[in-house]
Amino acid sequence: MPEKAGPRPAAEVRCGHVNFFADSAAAQAWSQAHPQAAGRLLAQRQAWEIGVDIFGPLMRPQPEIGQ
């Protein structure tokens, strides 16, 4: 996870490669088949929490327009 050094453009802190898998077994199989791929496997909740930590209000639910 990037260190918090103050606000920075999203393009500087986001991951350049994001893959989504049907389940953890599929993610693990892909990871083992691509040992050159850097990174780590995250559960959906973990990814959400990291996104909220990095992008703050942009990741929080917003009210519907007109409410």
Predicted model as a PDB file, atoms N, CA, C, CB and O in Angstrom, pLDDT in the B-factor column:
MODEL        1                                                                  
ATOM      1  N   MET A   1       0.845  -1.169   0.000  1.00 48.00           N  
ATOM      2  CA  MET A   1       0.000   0.000   0.000  1.00 48.00           C  
ATOM      3  C   MET A   1       0.894   1.238   0.000  1.00 48.00           C  
ATOM      4  CB  MET A   1      -0.963  -0.005   1.218  1.00 48.00           C  
ATOM      5  O   MET A   1       1.886   1.278   0.728  1.00 48.00           O  
ATOM      6  N   PRO A   2       0.557   2.250  -0.807  1.00 49.00           N  
ATOM      7  CA  PRO A   2       1.382   3.455  -0.851  1.00 49.00           C  
ATOM      8  C   PRO A   2       1.369   4.175   0.496  1.00 49.00           C  
ATOM      9  CB  PRO A   2       0.893   4.398  -1.959  1.00 49.00           C  
ATOM     10  O   PRO A   2       0.380   4.133   1.228  1.00 49.00           O  
ATOM     11  N   GLU A   3       2.475   4.830   0.809  1.00 54.00           N  
ATOM     12  CA  GLU A   3       2.530   5.628   2.018  1.00 54.00           C  
ATOM     13  C   GLU A   3       1.709   6.886   1.816  1.00 54.00           C  
ATOM     14  CB  GLU A   3       3.986   5.973   2.393  1.00 54.00           C  
ATOM     15  O   GLU A   3       1.628   7.417   0.708  1.00 54.00           O  
ATOM     16  N   LYS A   4       1.101   7.357   2.890  1.00 54.00           N  
ATOM     17  CA  LYS A   4       0.340   8.594   2.815  1.00 54.00           C  
ATOM     18  C   LYS A   4       1.285   9.766   3.000  1.00 54.00           C  
ATOM     19  CB  LYS A   4      -0.787   8.622   3.872  1.00 54.00           C  
ATOM     20  O   LYS A   4       1.779   9.991   4.105  1.00 54.00           O  
ATOM     21  N   ALA A   5       1.542  10.507   1.950  1.00 56.00           N  
ATOM     22  CA  ALA A   5       2.417  11.660   2.006  1.00 56.00           C  
ATOM     23  C   ALA A   5       1.656  12.910   1.603  1.00 56.00           C  
ATOM     24  CB  ALA A   5       3.638  11.458   1.106  1.00 56.00           C  
ATOM     25  O   ALA A   5       2.249  13.879   1.130  1.00 56.00           O  
ATOM     26  N   GLY A   6       0.370  12.891   1.787  1.00 62.00           N  
ATOM     27  CA  GLY A   6      -0.450  14.018   1.387  1.00 62.00           C  
ATOM     28  C   GLY A   6      -1.181  13.712   0.093  1.00 62.00           C  
ATOM     29  O   GLY A   6      -0.897  12.708  -0.561  1.00 62.00           O  
ATOM     30  N   PRO A   7      -2.109  14.561  -0.276  1.00 66.00           N  
ATOM     31  CA  PRO A   7      -2.896  14.343  -1.487  1.00 66.00           C  
ATOM     32  C   PRO A   7      -2.019  14.270  -2.734  1.00 66.00           C  
ATOM     33  CB  PRO A   7      -3.925  15.450  -1.645  1.00 66.00           C  
ATOM     34  O   PRO A   7      -1.104  15.073  -2.918  1.00 66.00           O  
ATOM     35  N   ARG A   8      -2.319  13.297  -3.578  1.00 68.00           N  
ATOM     36  CA  ARG A   8      -1.622  13.130  -4.860  1.00 68.00           C  
ATOM     37  C   ARG A   8      -2.640  12.704  -5.893  1.00 68.00           C  
ATOM     38  CB  ARG A   8      -0.460  12.085  -4.758  1.00 68.00           C  
ATOM     39  O   ARG A   8      -3.686  12.162  -5.539  1.00 68.00           O  
ATOM     40  N   PRO A   9      -2.359  12.936  -7.165  1.00 70.00           N  
ATOM     41  CA  PRO A   9      -3.286  12.497  -8.213  1.00 70.00           C  
ATOM     42  C   PRO A   9      -3.512  10.982  -8.159  1.00 70.00           C  
ATOM     43  CB  PRO A   9      -2.752  12.899  -9.598  1.00 70.00           C  
ATOM     44  O   PRO A   9      -2.590  10.216  -7.880  1.00 70.00           O  
ATOM     45  N   ALA A  10      -4.731  10.571  -8.425  1.00 66.00           N  
ATOM     46  CA  ALA A  10      -5.078   9.148  -8.394  1.00 66.00           C  
ATOM     47  C   ALA A  10      -4.175   8.335  -9.313  1.00 66.00           C  
ATOM     48  CB  ALA A  10      -6.541   8.950  -8.793  1.00 66.00           C  
ATOM     49  O   ALA A  10      -3.843   7.193  -8.996  1.00 66.00           O  
ATOM     50  N   ALA A  11      -3.776   8.898 -10.435  1.00 65.00           N  
ATOM     51  CA  ALA A  11      -2.926   8.178 -11.384  1.00 65.00           C  
ATOM     52  C   ALA A  11      -1.581   7.802 -10.770  1.00 65.00           C  
ATOM     53  CB  ALA A  11      -2.705   9.021 -12.633  1.00 65.00           C  
ATOM     54  O   ALA A  11      -0.930   6.869 -11.239  1.00 65.00           O  
ATOM     55  N   GLU A  12      -1.159   8.512  -9.734  1.00 71.00           N  
ATOM     56  CA  GLU A  12       0.112   8.209  -9.093  1.00 71.00           C  
ATOM     57  C   GLU A  12       0.004   7.144  -8.009  1.00 71.00           C  
ATOM     58  CB  GLU A  12       0.686   9.455  -8.507  1.00 71.00           C  
ATOM     59  O   GLU A  12       1.015   6.551  -7.633  1.00 71.00           O  
ATOM     60  N   VAL A  13      -1.189   6.889  -7.503  1.00 66.00           N  
ATOM     61  CA  VAL A  13      -1.322   5.957  -6.379  1.00 66.00           C  
ATOM     62  C   VAL A  13      -2.127   4.706  -6.708  1.00 66.00           C  
ATOM     63  CB  VAL A  13      -1.960   6.657  -5.221  1.00 66.00           C  
ATOM     64  O   VAL A  13      -2.168   3.770  -5.909  1.00 66.00           O  
ATOM     65  N   ARG A  14      -2.742   4.680  -7.829  1.00 64.00           N  
ATOM     66  CA  ARG A  14      -3.549   3.510  -8.169  1.00 64.00           C  
ATOM     67  C   ARG A  14      -2.669   2.405  -8.741  1.00 64.00           C  
ATOM     68  CB  ARG A  14      -4.655   3.885  -9.172  1.00 64.00           C  
ATOM     69  O   ARG A  14      -1.560   2.658  -9.213  1.00 64.00           O  
ATOM     70  N   CYS A  15      -3.173   1.193  -8.691  1.00 64.00           N  
ATOM     71  CA  CYS A  15      -2.459   0.041  -9.232  1.00 64.00           C  
ATOM     72  C   CYS A  15      -2.614   0.033 -10.751  1.00 64.00           C  
ATOM     73  CB  CYS A  15      -2.986  -1.290  -8.610  1.00 64.00           C  
ATOM     74  O   CYS A  15      -3.706   0.257 -11.272  1.00 64.00           O  
ATOM     75  N   GLY A  16      -1.521  -0.225 -11.450  1.00 67.00           N  
ATOM     76  CA  GLY A  16      -1.559  -0.251 -12.906  1.00 67.00           C  
ATOM     77  C   GLY A  16      -2.231  -1.484 -13.476  1.00 67.00           C  
ATOM     78  O   GLY A  16      -2.648  -1.487 -14.635  1.00 67.00           O  
ATOM     79  N   HIS A  17      -2.339  -2.522 -12.678  1.00 71.00           N  
ATOM     80  CA  HIS A  17      -2.930  -3.780 -13.141  1.00 71.00           C  
ATOM     81  C   HIS A  17      -3.841  -4.337 -12.055  1.00 71.00           C  
ATOM     82  CB  HIS A  17      -1.827  -4.815 -13.515  1.00 71.00           C  
ATOM     83  O   HIS A  17      -3.399  -4.593 -10.934  1.00 71.00           O  
ATOM     84  N   VAL A  18      -5.091  -4.520 -12.385  1.00 80.00           N  
ATOM     85  CA  VAL A  18      -6.043  -5.084 -11.445  1.00 80.00           C  
ATOM     86  C   VAL A  18      -6.731  -6.258 -12.128  1.00 80.00           C  
ATOM     87  CB  VAL A  18      -7.079  -4.014 -10.965  1.00 80.00           C  
ATOM     88  O   VAL A  18      -7.253  -6.122 -13.235  1.00 80.00           O  
ATOM     89  N   ASN A  19      -6.731  -7.391 -11.476  1.00 85.00           N  
ATOM     90  CA  ASN A  19      -7.414  -8.568 -12.004  1.00 85.00           C  
ATOM     91  C   ASN A  19      -8.511  -8.973 -11.032  1.00 85.00           C  
ATOM     92  CB  ASN A  19      -6.418  -9.741 -12.239  1.00 85.00           C  
ATOM     93  O   ASN A  19      -8.342  -8.867  -9.817  1.00 85.00           O  
ATOM     94  N   PHE A  20      -9.632  -9.436 -11.566  1.00 86.00           N  
ATOM     95  CA  PHE A  20     -10.738  -9.904 -10.744  1.00 86.00           C  
ATOM     96  C   PHE A  20     -10.958 -11.379 -11.045  1.00 86.00           C  
ATOM     97  CB  PHE A  20     -12.035  -9.074 -11.005  1.00 86.00           C  
ATOM     98  O   PHE A  20     -10.869 -11.807 -12.195  1.00 86.00           O  
ATOM     99  N   PHE A  21     -11.245 -12.150 -10.005  1.00 90.00           N  
ATOM    100  CA  PHE A  21     -11.433 -13.589 -10.155  1.00 90.00           C  
ATOM    101  C   PHE A  21     -12.737 -14.016  -9.499  1.00 90.00           C  
ATOM    102  CB  PHE A  21     -10.248 -14.362  -9.547  1.00 90.00           C  
ATOM    103  O   PHE A  21     -13.240 -13.352  -8.592  1.00 90.00           O  
ATOM    104  N   ALA A  22     -13.278 -15.141  -9.975  1.00 91.00           N  
ATOM    105  CA  ALA A  22     -14.551 -15.649  -9.460  1.00 91.00           C  
ATOM    106  C   ALA A  22     -14.442 -16.073  -7.996  1.00 91.00           C  
ATOM    107  CB  ALA A  22     -15.026 -16.826 -10.306  1.00 91.00           C  
ATOM    108  O   ALA A  22     -15.407 -15.949  -7.242  1.00 91.00           O  
ATOM    109  N   ASP A  23     -13.291 -16.565  -7.598  1.00 91.00           N  
ATOM    110  CA  ASP A  23     -13.095 -16.982  -6.211  1.00 91.00           C  
ATOM    111  C   ASP A  23     -11.608 -17.038  -5.895  1.00 91.00           C  
ATOM    112  CB  ASP A  23     -13.757 -18.355  -5.950  1.00 91.00           C  
ATOM    113  O   ASP A  23     -10.770 -16.848  -6.777  1.00 91.00           O  
ATOM    114  N   SER A  24     -11.286 -17.299  -4.640  1.00 91.00           N  
ATOM    115  CA  SER A  24      -9.887 -17.284  -4.227  1.00 91.00           C  
ATOM    116  C   SER A  24      -9.087 -18.414  -4.872  1.00 91.00           C  
ATOM    117  CB  SER A  24      -9.792 -17.382  -2.715  1.00 91.00           C  
ATOM    118  O   SER A  24      -7.890 -18.254  -5.109  1.00 91.00           O  
ATOM    119  N   ALA A  25      -9.716 -19.541  -5.158  1.00 95.00           N  
ATOM    120  CA  ALA A  25      -9.006 -20.643  -5.818  1.00 95.00           C  
ATOM    121  C   ALA A  25      -8.572 -20.241  -7.223  1.00 95.00           C  
ATOM    122  CB  ALA A  25      -9.894 -21.901  -5.879  1.00 95.00           C  
ATOM    123  O   ALA A  25      -7.461 -20.564  -7.644  1.00 95.00           O  
ATOM    124  N   ALA A  26      -9.433 -19.544  -7.945  1.00 95.00           N  
ATOM    125  CA  ALA A  26      -9.088 -19.083  -9.296  1.00 95.00           C  
ATOM    126  C   ALA A  26      -7.961 -18.050  -9.233  1.00 95.00           C  
ATOM    127  CB  ALA A  26     -10.331 -18.481 -10.001  1.00 95.00           C  
ATOM    128  O   ALA A  26      -7.061 -18.063 -10.073  1.00 95.00           O  
ATOM    129  N   ALA A  27      -8.006 -17.162  -8.249  1.00 92.00           N  
ATOM    130  CA  ALA A  27      -6.951 -16.159  -8.087  1.00 92.00           C  
ATOM    131  C   ALA A  27      -5.622 -16.833  -7.759  1.00 92.00           C  
ATOM    132  CB  ALA A  27      -7.327 -15.149  -6.982  1.00 92.00           C  
ATOM    133  O   ALA A  27      -4.583 -16.467  -8.309  1.00 92.00           O  
ATOM    134  N   GLN A  28      -5.657 -17.802  -6.873  1.00 93.00           N  
ATOM    135  CA  GLN A  28      -4.443 -18.517  -6.498  1.00 93.00           C  
ATOM    136  C   GLN A  28      -3.852 -19.263  -7.696  1.00 93.00           C  
ATOM    137  CB  GLN A  28      -4.736 -19.496  -5.356  1.00 93.00           C  
ATOM    138  O   GLN A  28      -2.637 -19.257  -7.894  1.00 93.00           O  
ATOM    139  N   ALA A  29      -4.708 -19.902  -8.490  1.00 96.00           N  
ATOM    140  CA  ALA A  29      -4.234 -20.624  -9.677  1.00 96.00           C  
ATOM    141  C   ALA A  29      -3.586 -19.659 -10.668  1.00 96.00           C  
ATOM    142  CB  ALA A  29      -5.399 -21.380 -10.354  1.00 96.00           C  
ATOM    143  O   ALA A  29      -2.532 -19.961 -11.227  1.00 96.00           O  
ATOM    144  N   TRP A  30      -4.203 -18.514 -10.884  1.00 92.00           N  
ATOM    145  CA  TRP A  30      -3.631 -17.522 -11.809  1.00 92.00           C  
ATOM    146  C   TRP A  30      -2.293 -17.027 -11.276  1.00 92.00           C  
ATOM    147  CB  TRP A  30      -4.605 -16.327 -12.013  1.00 92.00           C  
ATOM    148  O   TRP A  30      -1.325 -16.912 -12.028  1.00 92.00           O  
ATOM    149  N   SER A  31      -2.238 -16.739  -9.993  1.00 91.00           N  
ATOM    150  CA  SER A  31      -1.012 -16.252  -9.383  1.00 91.00           C  
ATOM    151  C   SER A  31       0.130 -17.256  -9.529  1.00 91.00           C  
ATOM    152  CB  SER A  31      -1.249 -15.941  -7.916  1.00 91.00           C  
ATOM    153  O   SER A  31       1.263 -16.871  -9.819  1.00 91.00           O  
ATOM    154  N   GLN A  32      -0.160 -18.528  -9.332  1.00 93.00           N  
ATOM    155  CA  GLN A  32       0.858 -19.569  -9.469  1.00 93.00           C  
ATOM    156  C   GLN A  32       1.294 -19.731 -10.922  1.00 93.00           C  
ATOM    157  CB  GLN A  32       0.332 -20.900  -8.928  1.00 93.00           C  
ATOM    158  O   GLN A  32       2.448 -20.068 -11.188  1.00 93.00           O  
ATOM    159  N   ALA A  33       0.385 -19.496 -11.860  1.00 95.00           N  
ATOM    160  CA  ALA A  33       0.709 -19.611 -13.287  1.00 95.00           C  
ATOM    161  C   ALA A  33       1.459 -18.378 -13.807  1.00 95.00           C  
ATOM    162  CB  ALA A  33      -0.571 -19.817 -14.099  1.00 95.00           C  
ATOM    163  O   ALA A  33       2.014 -18.414 -14.905  1.00 95.00           O  
ATOM    164  N   HIS A  34       1.479 -17.303 -13.037  1.00 92.00           N  
ATOM    165  CA  HIS A  34       2.138 -16.052 -13.432  1.00 92.00           C  
ATOM    166  C   HIS A  34       3.063 -15.570 -12.315  1.00 92.00           C  
ATOM    167  CB  HIS A  34       1.087 -14.960 -13.772  1.00 92.00           C  
ATOM    168  O   HIS A  34       2.820 -14.519 -11.722  1.00 92.00           O  
ATOM    169  N   PRO A  35       4.114 -16.324 -12.025  1.00 91.00           N  
ATOM    170  CA  PRO A  35       4.994 -15.954 -10.905  1.00 91.00           C  
ATOM    171  C   PRO A  35       5.700 -14.615 -11.103  1.00 91.00           C  
ATOM    172  CB  PRO A  35       6.029 -17.031 -10.696  1.00 91.00           C  
ATOM    173  O   PRO A  35       6.172 -14.025 -10.131  1.00 91.00           O  
ATOM    174  N   GLN A  36       5.782 -14.129 -12.323  1.00 91.00           N  
ATOM    175  CA  GLN A  36       6.421 -12.840 -12.592  1.00 91.00           C  
ATOM    176  C   GLN A  36       5.534 -11.664 -12.178  1.00 91.00           C  
ATOM    177  CB  GLN A  36       6.770 -12.728 -14.072  1.00 91.00           C  
ATOM    178  O   GLN A  36       6.015 -10.537 -12.064  1.00 91.00           O  
ATOM    179  N   ALA A  37       4.257 -11.918 -11.957  1.00 86.00           N  
ATOM    180  CA  ALA A  37       3.326 -10.845 -11.601  1.00 86.00           C  
ATOM    181  C   ALA A  37       3.571 -10.409 -10.154  1.00 86.00           C  
ATOM    182  CB  ALA A  37       1.850 -11.309 -11.792  1.00 86.00           C  
ATOM    183  O   ALA A  37       3.521 -11.220  -9.230  1.00 86.00           O  
ATOM    184  N   ALA A  38       3.831  -9.140  -9.980  1.00 83.00           N  
ATOM    185  CA  ALA A  38       4.024  -8.594  -8.638  1.00 83.00           C  
ATOM    186  C   ALA A  38       2.668  -8.278  -8.032  1.00 83.00           C  
ATOM    187  CB  ALA A  38       4.922  -7.326  -8.670  1.00 83.00           C  
ATOM    188  O   ALA A  38       1.681  -8.132  -8.752  1.00 83.00           O  
ATOM    189  N   GLY A  39       2.617  -8.175  -6.750  1.00 83.00           N  
ATOM    190  CA  GLY A  39       1.382  -7.793  -6.080  1.00 83.00           C  
ATOM    191  C   GLY A  39       0.956  -8.830  -5.076  1.00 83.00           C  
ATOM    192  O   GLY A  39       1.730  -9.705  -4.686  1.00 83.00           O  
ATOM    193  N   ARG A  40      -0.286  -8.718  -4.665  1.00 87.00           N  
ATOM    194  CA  ARG A  40      -0.818  -9.650  -3.681  1.00 87.00           C  
ATOM    195  C   ARG A  40      -2.295  -9.879  -3.942  1.00 87.00           C  
ATOM    196  CB  ARG A  40      -0.596  -9.128  -2.249  1.00 87.00           C  
ATOM    197  O   ARG A  40      -2.959  -9.077  -4.600  1.00 87.00           O  
ATOM    198  N   LEU A  41      -2.792 -10.978  -3.420  1.00 90.00           N  
ATOM    199  CA  LEU A  41      -4.197 -11.302  -3.563  1.00 90.00           C  
ATOM    200  C   LEU A  41      -4.967 -10.665  -2.415  1.00 90.00           C  
ATOM    201  CB  LEU A  41      -4.416 -12.835  -3.599  1.00 90.00           C  
ATOM    202  O   LEU A  41      -4.552 -10.739  -1.258  1.00 90.00           O  
ATOM    203  N   LEU A  42      -6.083 -10.044  -2.743  1.00 90.00           N  
ATOM    204  CA  LEU A  42      -6.924  -9.393  -1.745  1.00 90.00           C  
ATOM    205  C   LEU A  42      -8.349  -9.906  -1.853  1.00 90.00           C  
ATOM    206  CB  LEU A  42      -6.890  -7.865  -1.912  1.00 90.00           C  
ATOM    207  O   LEU A  42      -8.842 -10.161  -2.952  1.00 90.00           O  
ATOM    208  N   ALA A  43      -8.997 -10.054  -0.733  1.00 89.00           N  
ATOM    209  CA  ALA A  43     -10.436 -10.311  -0.731  1.00 89.00           C  
ATOM    210  C   ALA A  43     -11.129  -9.011  -1.141  1.00 89.00           C  
ATOM    211  CB  ALA A  43     -10.940 -10.815   0.685  1.00 89.00           C  
ATOM    212  O   ALA A  43     -10.545  -7.933  -1.036  1.00 89.00           O  
ATOM    213  N   GLN A  44     -12.365  -9.114  -1.606  1.00 87.00           N  
ATOM    214  CA  GLN A  44     -13.084  -7.919  -2.056  1.00 87.00           C  
ATOM    215  C   GLN A  44     -13.148  -6.866  -0.954  1.00 87.00           C  
ATOM    216  CB  GLN A  44     -14.501  -8.288  -2.511  1.00 87.00           C  
ATOM    217  O   GLN A  44     -12.958  -5.679  -1.222  1.00 87.00           O  
ATOM    218  N   ARG A  45     -13.412  -7.281   0.264  1.00 90.00           N  
ATOM    219  CA  ARG A  45     -13.511  -6.332   1.373  1.00 90.00           C  
ATOM    220  C   ARG A  45     -12.169  -5.629   1.613  1.00 90.00           C  
ATOM    221  CB  ARG A  45     -13.973  -7.054   2.656  1.00 90.00           C  
ATOM    222  O   ARG A  45     -12.135  -4.422   1.851  1.00 90.00           O  
ATOM    223  N   GLN A  46     -11.070  -6.379   1.552  1.00 91.00           N  
ATOM    224  CA  GLN A  46      -9.748  -5.782   1.732  1.00 91.00           C  
ATOM    225  C   GLN A  46      -9.481  -4.729   0.654  1.00 91.00           C  
ATOM    226  CB  GLN A  46      -8.656  -6.871   1.698  1.00 91.00           C  
ATOM    227  O   GLN A  46      -8.999  -3.635   0.948  1.00 91.00           O  
ATOM    228  N   ALA A  47      -9.796  -5.065  -0.578  1.00 85.00           N  
ATOM    229  CA  ALA A  47      -9.582  -4.125  -1.679  1.00 85.00           C  
ATOM    230  C   ALA A  47     -10.414  -2.859  -1.476  1.00 85.00           C  
ATOM    231  CB  ALA A  47      -9.934  -4.784  -3.029  1.00 85.00           C  
ATOM    232  O   ALA A  47      -9.933  -1.751  -1.712  1.00 85.00           O  
ATOM    233  N   TRP A  48     -11.648  -3.025  -1.042  1.00 84.00           N  
ATOM    234  CA  TRP A  48     -12.527  -1.877  -0.783  1.00 84.00           C  
ATOM    235  C   TRP A  48     -11.933  -0.991   0.310  1.00 84.00           C  
ATOM    236  CB  TRP A  48     -13.945  -2.355  -0.376  1.00 84.00           C  
ATOM    237  O   TRP A  48     -11.884   0.230   0.158  1.00 84.00           O  
ATOM    238  N   GLU A  49     -11.483  -1.595   1.407  1.00 86.00           N  
ATOM    239  CA  GLU A  49     -10.931  -0.823   2.511  1.00 86.00           C  
ATOM    240  C   GLU A  49      -9.671  -0.052   2.092  1.00 86.00           C  
ATOM    241  CB  GLU A  49     -10.615  -1.745   3.684  1.00 86.00           C  
ATOM    242  O   GLU A  49      -9.486   1.097   2.492  1.00 86.00           O  
ATOM    243  N   ILE A  50      -8.816  -0.676   1.297  1.00 83.00           N  
ATOM    244  CA  ILE A  50      -7.625   0.012   0.808  1.00 83.00           C  
ATOM    245  C   ILE A  50      -8.026   1.160  -0.121  1.00 83.00           C  
ATOM    246  CB  ILE A  50      -6.685  -0.978   0.075  1.00 83.00           C  
ATOM    247  O   ILE A  50      -7.443   2.242  -0.059  1.00 83.00           O  
ATOM    248  N   GLY A  51      -9.018   0.926  -0.979  1.00 81.00           N  
ATOM    249  CA  GLY A  51      -9.498   1.982  -1.872  1.00 81.00           C  
ATOM    250  C   GLY A  51     -10.047   3.172  -1.109  1.00 81.00           C  
ATOM    251  O   GLY A  51      -9.767   4.318  -1.460  1.00 81.00           O  
ATOM    252  N   VAL A  52     -10.824   2.914  -0.071  1.00 82.00           N  
ATOM    253  CA  VAL A  52     -11.371   4.006   0.744  1.00 82.00           C  
ATOM    254  C   VAL A  52     -10.241   4.739   1.447  1.00 82.00           C  
ATOM    255  CB  VAL A  52     -12.392   3.468   1.781  1.00 82.00           C  
ATOM    256  O   VAL A  52     -10.267   5.965   1.553  1.00 82.00           O  
ATOM    257  N   ASP A  53      -9.245   3.998   1.929  1.00 82.00           N  
ATOM    258  CA  ASP A  53      -8.119   4.624   2.603  1.00 82.00           C  
ATOM    259  C   ASP A  53      -7.349   5.548   1.646  1.00 82.00           C  
ATOM    260  CB  ASP A  53      -7.184   3.551   3.178  1.00 82.00           C  
ATOM    261  O   ASP A  53      -6.930   6.639   2.032  1.00 82.00           O  
ATOM    262  N   ILE A  54      -7.171   5.110   0.423  1.00 78.00           N  
ATOM    263  CA  ILE A  54      -6.403   5.898  -0.549  1.00 78.00           C  
ATOM    264  C   ILE A  54      -7.234   7.027  -1.154  1.00 78.00           C  
ATOM    265  CB  ILE A  54      -5.880   4.995  -1.659  1.00 78.00           C  
ATOM    266  O   ILE A  54      -6.779   8.169  -1.225  1.00 78.00           O  
ATOM    267  N   PHE A  55      -8.448   6.705  -1.588  1.00 78.00           N  
ATOM    268  CA  PHE A  55      -9.244   7.667  -2.347  1.00 78.00           C  
ATOM    269  C   PHE A  55     -10.331   8.359  -1.536  1.00 78.00           C  
ATOM    270  CB  PHE A  55      -9.870   6.982  -3.506  1.00 78.00           C  
ATOM    271  O   PHE A  55     -11.042   9.219  -2.055  1.00 78.00           O  
ATOM    272  N   GLY A  56     -10.463   7.992  -0.276  1.00 78.00           N  
ATOM    273  CA  GLY A  56     -11.374   8.665   0.643  1.00 78.00           C  
ATOM    274  C   GLY A  56     -12.795   8.788   0.138  1.00 78.00           C  
ATOM    275  O   GLY A  56     -13.417   7.790  -0.227  1.00 78.00           O  
ATOM    276  N   PRO A  57     -13.314  10.006   0.115  1.00 74.00           N  
ATOM    277  CA  PRO A  57     -14.724  10.234  -0.204  1.00 74.00           C  
ATOM    278  C   PRO A  57     -15.156   9.717  -1.584  1.00 74.00           C  
ATOM    279  CB  PRO A  57     -15.013  11.697  -0.122  1.00 74.00           C  
ATOM    280  O   PRO A  57     -16.337   9.442  -1.793  1.00 74.00           O  
ATOM    281  N   LEU A  58     -14.229   9.584  -2.511  1.00 76.00           N  
ATOM    282  CA  LEU A  58     -14.601   9.098  -3.839  1.00 76.00           C  
ATOM    283  C   LEU A  58     -15.106   7.660  -3.801  1.00 76.00           C  
ATOM    284  CB  LEU A  58     -13.416   9.199  -4.783  1.00 76.00           C  
ATOM    285  O   LEU A  58     -15.847   7.246  -4.693  1.00 76.00           O  
ATOM    286  N   MET A  59     -14.719   6.896  -2.788  1.00 71.00           N  
ATOM    287  CA  MET A  59     -15.106   5.493  -2.687  1.00 71.00           C  
ATOM    288  C   MET A  59     -16.334   5.282  -1.801  1.00 71.00           C  
ATOM    289  CB  MET A  59     -13.951   4.683  -2.153  1.00 71.00           C  
ATOM    290  O   MET A  59     -16.898   4.188  -1.774  1.00 71.00           O  
ATOM    291  N   ARG A  60     -16.741   6.307  -1.089  1.00 70.00           N  
ATOM    292  CA  ARG A  60     -17.887   6.156  -0.194  1.00 70.00           C  
ATOM    293  C   ARG A  60     -19.182   6.261  -0.992  1.00 70.00           C  
ATOM    294  CB  ARG A  60     -17.853   7.222   0.931  1.00 70.00           C  
ATOM    295  O   ARG A  60     -19.241   6.993  -1.980  1.00 70.00           O  
ATOM    296  N   PRO A  61     -20.218   5.541  -0.575  1.00 73.00           N  
ATOM    297  CA  PRO A  61     -21.507   5.636  -1.282  1.00 73.00           C  
ATOM    298  C   PRO A  61     -21.989   7.074  -1.319  1.00 73.00           C  
ATOM    299  CB  PRO A  61     -22.570   4.741  -0.609  1.00 73.00           C  
ATOM    300  O   PRO A  61     -21.885   7.807  -0.336  1.00 73.00           O  
ATOM    301  N   GLN A  62     -22.514   7.461  -2.461  1.00 71.00           N  
ATOM    302  CA  GLN A  62     -23.021   8.811  -2.653  1.00 71.00           C  
ATOM    303  C   GLN A  62     -24.542   8.760  -2.764  1.00 71.00           C  
ATOM    304  CB  GLN A  62     -22.393   9.469  -3.912  1.00 71.00           C  
ATOM    305  O   GLN A  62     -25.086   7.783  -3.279  1.00 71.00           O  
ATOM    306  N   PRO A  63     -25.234   9.788  -2.295  1.00 75.00           N  
ATOM    307  CA  PRO A  63     -26.698   9.812  -2.444  1.00 75.00           C  
ATOM    308  C   PRO A  63     -27.072   9.892  -3.924  1.00 75.00           C  
ATOM    309  CB  PRO A  63     -27.314  11.011  -1.666  1.00 75.00           C  
ATOM    310  O   PRO A  63     -26.333  10.449  -4.736  1.00 75.00           O  
ATOM    311  N   GLU A  64     -28.198   9.341  -4.246  1.00 75.00           N  
ATOM    312  CA  GLU A  64     -28.711   9.418  -5.612  1.00 75.00           C  
ATOM    313  C   GLU A  64     -29.018  10.863  -5.955  1.00 75.00           C  
ATOM    314  CB  GLU A  64     -29.970   8.538  -5.786  1.00 75.00           C  
ATOM    315  O   GLU A  64     -29.419  11.641  -5.090  1.00 75.00           O  
ATOM    316  N   ILE A  65     -28.831  11.222  -7.217  1.00 72.00           N  
ATOM    317  CA  ILE A  65     -29.147  12.575  -7.695  1.00 72.00           C  
ATOM    318  C   ILE A  65     -30.639  12.794  -7.520  1.00 72.00           C  
ATOM    319  CB  ILE A  65     -28.718  12.778  -9.197  1.00 72.00           C  
ATOM    320  O   ILE A  65     -31.444  11.934  -7.879  1.00 72.00           O  
ATOM    321  N   GLY A  66     -31.010  13.946  -6.969  1.00 68.00           N  
ATOM    322  CA  GLY A  66     -32.407  14.287  -6.784  1.00 68.00           C  
ATOM    323  C   GLY A  66     -32.923  13.921  -5.401  1.00 68.00           C  
ATOM    324  O   GLY A  66     -34.096  14.146  -5.103  1.00 68.00           O  
ATOM    325  N   GLN A  67     -32.083  13.371  -4.567  1.00 57.00           N  
ATOM    326  CA  GLN A  67     -32.534  13.023  -3.196  1.00 57.00           C  
ATOM    327  C   GLN A  67     -32.113  14.072  -2.219  1.00 57.00           C  
ATOM    328  CB  GLN A  67     -31.982  11.666  -2.754  1.00 57.00           C  
ATOM    329  O   GLN A  67     -32.398  13.956  -1.027  1.00 57.00           O  
TER     330      GLN A  67                                                      
ENDMDL                                                                          
END                                                                             
